[in-house]
């Protein structure tokens, strides 16, 4: 005769947690919500004018900088400066 209810492990480490969603999926959904949020904010800002759009872009850039560790922040700052220089060179013609 077999036992219909198998014994449960006595210790928590023998019984790993069951996640409703994988961590990878949760991160992807969080990034998608963030992208949707900023997309909506940019669309509203475009309707109000280029100054408002620039302000929203700066807010997003500042938020991303604040989330980075110090060493990555310095590299990201250099990348932003280079991107702005390329933008200026491209559209200055």
FENTA-V505059 format. One line per field, one symbol per residue. ss: DSSP state (a for helix, b for strand, c for the rest). phi: phi as a letter, one per 40 degrees, with the letter a starting at -180 (. if undefined). psi: psi as a letter, one per 40 degrees, with the letter a starting at -180 (. if undefined). Layout:
ss=???
phi=???
psi=???
//
This chain:
ss=cccccccccccaaaccccccccaaaaaaaaaaaaaaaaaaaaaaaaaacaaaaaaaaaaaaaaaaaaccaaaaaaaaaaaaaaaaaaaaaacc
phi=.cccbcccccbcccbccbccbcccccccccccccccdccccccccccchcccccccccdccccccccccdccccccccccccccccccccccc
psi=hihdhiiiidideegiihhdiidddddddddddddddddddddddddeidddddddddddddddddeiidddddddddddddddddddddee.
//
